[in-house]
Amino acid sequence: MGLELNIILAYAVGLILLYVVGWILLIPLKWIIRLVWNSILGGIMLFVINIIGGIWGISLVINPLSAVIAGVLGMPGVILLLLLKYVL
C-alpha cells in the first residue's frame, strides 16, 4: 500500500510541475504572437499608406528603423511615423 501511495504522489507532483512549467512558457509565447501580429499590421499599414497616400502625396520610407517601429508598435507606430514626418 505504501508504495502505491508514493507512486500516486509522484504522478501528482509531476503533473503539477508540468502545469507550472507550461504556464511559465506560455507567457512569452503570447508576447511573441502579439509582436508578430503587430508586425504584420504595421507592414500592411506602411504598404497601404504608400499606395493610397501616393495619390495625395503622402508616403513613408520603408527602411529598417521604420519597419521596427511599425513592427513593435503596430498601427500606432505607423501613425507616429506619419506625425514625425509631417509635423517635424
Helices and strands as residue ranges (DSSP letters): H 2-56, H 64-73, H 75-87
